[in-house]
Amino acid sequence: MRGYLLLLFTIVLFFGCNKNETCEIPEEIAEIPVDIKVDRLEQRFFKIKTVPEMQAFLQEEPLLRDKFLLRDRYPSEELMAQSLLRLATDTSIHKLVRESDATFKDMSGIEQDLENALKHVKHYYPTFHIPKVQTFVSGLSRDLLVSDSLIVMGLDFFIGEKASFRPQAPQYILERYEKKNLAPSVMLLVSNKFNKTDFVNKEMLDEMIDYGKSYYFTKQMMPCTPDSLIIWYTGQELADVEYNEGKIWAHLIEKGLLYENSQFIIRKYIGERPNVPEISARCPGRVATWVGWQIVRKYMENNPEVTLQQLMEEKNARKILELSKYKPQKK
């Protein structure tokens, strides 16, 4: 992962969720030697005119070939090259390529965001290997890949609402596919490398804390990024859940949902939905993951001896909840 009005029947209007504050990276992190230069592979790919040229391209980019383009799904590399050549010469896809070029003509902001975030990762995890960062246009077949050795950003997904073609997804999900969400989405996937989980009991609390740890990690890596971009909420949605935090928590407690193990019920609060009508028709989907984030925040605030690394290794969701002393009050 990602209602636009008021939550839980409130009539208070909020005009933002994040204060405009100057955000500076600590000097010891800023000096970590990480230099991100995004390799715009689509600019080479869509100039290819023959199968041999495509085969040469695939040989030059084995990580893209194997991890993003999924070489193992093709019976041979020649058939893969033939299939990809049809993509490279598709005039309708060329329109997406031009729109991607226009939207992402200047990649310096994204490069800087990723560079700063990955410097933070190296600060907390010195042995972390900085992956290659590439872009591609796949004809809306894949948005992101994050592995130990490679990050690929499918730019055609993130052109925005003015794109000629958009992913086949509900509107509330399409609204996440914007340029401003690209770097935070990458770092959420990076968090998976460090986020240890144990869903033996598969209770809702386990999933809440799992998501909460990922959001917390991403915020630590990107402290200057608004919370709304990390969790894929609008500013209004985030302001609403913050205002109604006590009411949301009361609903989860009163309905006995924290230790619920029915996946059908858990998905109502964790999974992708435009809203959570069980709480309110205006309550944004995935609201329990946001609550999990707040629990993790309280846990780290109330237990300052716990390091980020220890948090990400902790699999006991009940322990995190208990030691967080999380208990927001209704307003």
MOKA-V865669 format. One record per residue. N is the residue number from 0. RES is the residue in three letters. SS is DSSP state (helix for helix, strand for strand, loop for the rest). OMEGA is omega in whole degrees, -180 to 180 (999 if undefined). D_LAST is the distance of its C-alpha to the last C-alpha in Angstrom with 1 decimal. Layout:
BEGIN
N,RES,SS,OMEGA,D_LAST
N,RES,SS,OMEGA,D_LAST
END
This chain:
BEGIN
0,MET,loop,999,29.4
1,ARG,loop,999,26.4
2,GLY,loop,177,20.1
3,TYR,loop,-180,20.3
4,LEU,loop,-174,18.0
5,LEU,loop,-174,14.3
6,LEU,loop,174,12.6
7,LEU,loop,170,11.3
8,PHE,loop,176,12.2
9,THR,loop,178,10.2
10,ILE,loop,178,12.7
11,VAL,loop,-179,11.7
12,LEU,loop,178,14.8
13,PHE,loop,-177,15.2
14,PHE,loop,177,18.7
15,GLY,loop,-177,18.9
16,CYS,loop,-177,17.5
17,ASN,loop,179,20.2
18,LYS,loop,176,21.5
19,ASN,loop,-178,25.2
20,GLU,loop,174,26.6
21,THR,loop,-177,30.1
22,CYS,loop,-179,30.4
23,GLU,loop,179,33.5
24,ILE,loop,178,34.9
25,PRO,loop,-175,36.3
26,GLU,helix,-177,40.1
27,GLU,helix,176,41.0
28,ILE,helix,-180,39.2
29,ALA,helix,-177,40.5
30,GLU,loop,179,44.1
31,ILE,loop,-174,44.0
32,PRO,loop,173,46.8
33,VAL,loop,-179,45.1
34,ASP,loop,-178,46.5
35,ILE,loop,173,45.2
36,LYS,loop,-176,47.5
37,VAL,loop,179,46.6
38,ASP,strand,-176,49.6
39,ARG,strand,-175,49.6
40,LEU,helix,-178,51.6
41,GLU,helix,-179,51.2
42,GLN,helix,174,53.4
43,ARG,helix,-173,56.3
44,PHE,helix,-174,55.6
45,PHE,loop,170,55.9
46,LYS,loop,-178,59.3
47,ILE,loop,-175,60.9
48,LYS,loop,-175,63.6
49,THR,loop,178,65.4
50,VAL,helix,178,64.9
51,PRO,helix,178,66.6
52,GLU,helix,179,64.3
53,MET,helix,178,61.2
54,GLN,helix,178,62.7
55,ALA,helix,178,63.1
56,PHE,helix,-179,59.5
57,LEU,helix,176,58.3
58,GLN,helix,180,60.6
59,GLU,helix,-177,59.2
60,GLU,loop,-175,55.6
61,PRO,helix,180,55.7
62,LEU,helix,176,52.0
63,LEU,helix,-180,50.9
64,ARG,helix,-172,53.5
65,ASP,helix,-172,52.6
66,LYS,helix,-176,48.8
67,PHE,helix,-179,47.5
68,LEU,loop,170,50.4
69,LEU,loop,180,50.9
70,ARG,helix,-174,54.7
71,ASP,helix,177,54.8
72,ARG,helix,-179,54.1
73,TYR,loop,-180,57.5
74,PRO,loop,178,60.8
75,SER,loop,179,62.3
76,GLU,helix,178,61.5
77,GLU,helix,177,63.9
78,LEU,helix,175,62.1
79,MET,helix,180,58.8
80,ALA,helix,179,60.4
81,GLN,helix,180,61.7
82,SER,helix,-179,58.3
83,LEU,helix,177,56.6
84,LEU,helix,177,59.4
85,ARG,helix,176,58.4
86,LEU,helix,-175,54.9
87,ALA,helix,-178,56.3
88,THR,loop,179,58.6
89,ASP,loop,-175,56.2
90,THR,helix,178,56.1
91,SER,helix,177,52.7
92,ILE,helix,177,51.2
93,HIS,helix,176,52.9
94,LYS,helix,176,50.7
95,LEU,helix,179,47.6
96,VAL,helix,179,49.3
97,ARG,helix,179,49.9
98,GLU,helix,175,46.3
99,SER,helix,179,45.2
100,ASP,helix,-179,47.6
101,ALA,helix,-178,46.3
102,THR,helix,-175,42.6
103,PHE,loop,177,43.3
104,LYS,loop,178,46.3
105,ASP,loop,-179,44.6
106,MET,loop,-172,43.2
107,SER,helix,180,42.9
108,GLY,helix,178,39.1
109,ILE,helix,177,38.7
110,GLU,helix,-179,41.4
111,GLN,helix,179,39.8
112,ASP,helix,-180,36.3
113,LEU,helix,179,38.1
114,GLU,helix,179,40.3
115,ASN,helix,-179,37.6
116,ALA,helix,-178,35.6
117,LEU,helix,171,38.7
118,LYS,helix,177,39.6
119,HIS,helix,179,36.3
120,VAL,helix,179,37.4
121,LYS,helix,178,40.8
122,HIS,helix,-178,39.2
123,TYR,helix,-178,37.4
124,TYR,loop,-173,40.1
125,PRO,loop,-179,43.4
126,THR,loop,-180,45.4
127,PHE,loop,179,43.4
128,HIS,loop,-180,45.9
129,ILE,loop,-179,45.0
130,PRO,loop,170,45.6
131,LYS,strand,179,47.4
132,VAL,strand,-178,45.3
133,GLN,strand,172,46.7
134,THR,strand,180,45.9
135,PHE,strand,172,47.3
136,VAL,loop,-172,47.3
137,SER,loop,-175,47.7
138,GLY,loop,178,47.5
139,LEU,loop,176,43.9
140,SER,loop,179,44.9
141,ARG,loop,-176,42.8
142,ASP,loop,-175,39.9
143,LEU,strand,168,39.7
144,LEU,strand,173,41.6
145,VAL,strand,176,40.7
146,SER,loop,-180,43.2
147,ASP,loop,-173,44.5
148,SER,loop,-172,47.2
149,LEU,strand,168,46.0
150,ILE,strand,175,43.1
151,VAL,strand,180,43.9
152,MET,strand,178,41.7
153,GLY,strand,-171,42.5
154,LEU,helix,-178,42.2
155,ASP,helix,176,42.9
156,PHE,helix,-169,39.5
157,PHE,helix,178,37.7
158,ILE,loop,179,39.6
159,GLY,loop,-171,36.8
160,GLU,loop,-179,36.6
161,LYS,loop,-180,40.0
162,ALA,loop,179,41.9
163,SER,loop,178,44.8
164,PHE,loop,-179,43.8
165,ARG,loop,178,40.4
166,PRO,loop,176,39.5
167,GLN,loop,-176,39.3
168,ALA,loop,177,35.5
169,PRO,loop,-177,32.7
170,GLN,helix,-177,31.4
171,TYR,helix,174,28.0
172,ILE,helix,178,30.1
173,LEU,helix,-178,32.6
174,GLU,loop,176,30.0
175,ARG,loop,-176,29.9
176,TYR,loop,177,33.6
177,GLU,loop,-178,33.6
178,LYS,helix,-176,35.5
179,LYS,helix,-178,32.3
180,ASN,helix,-171,31.2
181,LEU,helix,-177,34.6
182,ALA,helix,177,34.5
183,PRO,helix,178,31.1
184,SER,helix,176,32.2
185,VAL,helix,-176,35.3
186,MET,helix,173,33.5
187,LEU,helix,178,31.3
188,LEU,helix,175,34.6
189,VAL,helix,-178,36.1
190,SER,helix,-178,33.3
191,ASN,loop,-180,34.9
192,LYS,loop,-173,37.9
193,PHE,loop,-173,36.0
194,ASN,loop,180,33.2
195,LYS,loop,-178,34.6
196,THR,loop,178,33.3
197,ASP,loop,-176,34.5
198,PHE,loop,-180,33.4
199,VAL,loop,-179,35.6
200,ASN,loop,178,33.1
201,LYS,loop,175,31.4
202,GLU,loop,-179,28.0
203,MET,helix,179,25.0
204,LEU,helix,179,23.7
205,ASP,helix,-179,27.0
206,GLU,helix,177,26.5
207,MET,helix,-178,22.9
208,ILE,helix,177,24.2
209,ASP,helix,176,27.3
210,TYR,helix,-179,25.6
211,GLY,helix,178,23.2
212,LYS,helix,179,26.3
213,SER,helix,178,27.9
214,TYR,helix,-179,25.1
215,TYR,helix,178,25.0
216,PHE,helix,-178,28.8
217,THR,helix,178,28.9
218,LYS,helix,177,26.5
219,GLN,helix,179,28.7
220,MET,helix,-178,31.8
221,MET,loop,-174,30.3
222,PRO,loop,-179,28.1
223,CYS,loop,-177,28.6
224,THR,loop,179,27.4
225,PRO,loop,178,24.1
226,ASP,helix,-177,21.8
227,SER,helix,180,21.9
228,LEU,helix,180,25.7
229,ILE,helix,-177,25.5
230,ILE,helix,177,23.4
231,TRP,loop,171,24.8
232,TYR,loop,169,21.7
233,THR,loop,177,21.8
234,GLY,helix,179,20.0
235,GLN,helix,179,17.8
236,GLU,helix,-179,17.1
237,LEU,helix,177,16.2
238,ALA,helix,-179,13.8
239,ASP,helix,-180,12.1
240,VAL,helix,176,11.9
241,GLU,helix,-179,10.7
242,TYR,helix,-175,7.7
243,ASN,loop,-177,7.2
244,GLU,helix,-179,8.6
245,GLY,helix,179,6.8
246,LYS,helix,178,7.7
247,ILE,helix,179,11.0
248,TRP,helix,180,11.8
249,ALA,helix,178,11.3
250,HIS,helix,-179,13.7
251,LEU,helix,-179,16.1
252,ILE,helix,-176,16.3
253,GLU,helix,179,16.6
254,LYS,loop,179,19.3
255,GLY,loop,-171,21.1
256,LEU,loop,-174,21.3
257,LEU,loop,-176,21.6
258,TYR,loop,176,25.1
259,GLU,loop,178,26.1
260,ASN,loop,175,29.5
261,SER,loop,-179,30.3
262,GLN,helix,178,30.6
263,PHE,helix,180,30.1
264,ILE,helix,-179,26.6
265,ILE,helix,-178,25.9
266,ARG,helix,180,27.0
267,LYS,helix,-176,24.4
268,TYR,helix,-178,21.6
269,ILE,helix,-170,23.9
270,GLY,loop,-178,26.6
271,GLU,loop,175,27.2
272,ARG,loop,177,25.8
273,PRO,loop,178,24.7
274,ASN,strand,178,21.4
275,VAL,strand,-175,20.0
276,PRO,loop,176,20.2
277,GLU,loop,175,19.5
278,ILE,loop,178,15.8
279,SER,strand,178,16.2
280,ALA,strand,-179,19.3
281,ARG,strand,178,17.5
282,CYS,strand,-177,16.3
283,PRO,strand,178,18.9
284,GLY,loop,179,21.4
285,ARG,loop,-172,21.7
286,VAL,helix,180,17.9
287,ALA,helix,176,18.8
288,THR,helix,175,21.0
289,TRP,helix,176,18.2
290,VAL,helix,177,16.3
291,GLY,helix,177,19.7
292,TRP,helix,-179,19.9
293,GLN,helix,177,16.8
294,ILE,helix,180,18.3
295,VAL,helix,178,21.6
296,ARG,helix,179,20.3
297,LYS,helix,178,18.8
298,TYR,helix,-179,22.1
299,MET,helix,178,24.1
300,GLU,helix,-175,22.2
301,ASN,helix,179,22.6
302,ASN,loop,-173,26.1
303,PRO,loop,178,27.9
304,GLU,loop,180,31.2
305,VAL,loop,179,30.6
306,THR,loop,176,32.2
307,LEU,helix,-180,31.3
308,GLN,helix,179,34.5
309,GLN,helix,176,33.5
310,LEU,helix,-176,30.1
311,MET,helix,178,31.9
312,GLU,helix,-175,34.4
313,GLU,loop,-178,32.0
314,LYS,loop,-174,32.0
315,ASN,loop,-177,30.2
316,ALA,helix,-180,26.7
317,ARG,helix,177,25.9
318,LYS,helix,-180,27.0
319,ILE,helix,179,24.7
320,LEU,helix,-177,21.7
321,GLU,helix,-176,22.8
322,LEU,helix,178,23.6
323,SER,helix,-174,20.5
324,LYS,loop,-178,18.4
325,TYR,loop,179,15.6
326,LYS,loop,180,12.6
327,PRO,loop,-178,9.2
328,GLN,loop,174,6.4
329,LYS,loop,177,3.8
330,LYS,loop,999,0.0
END
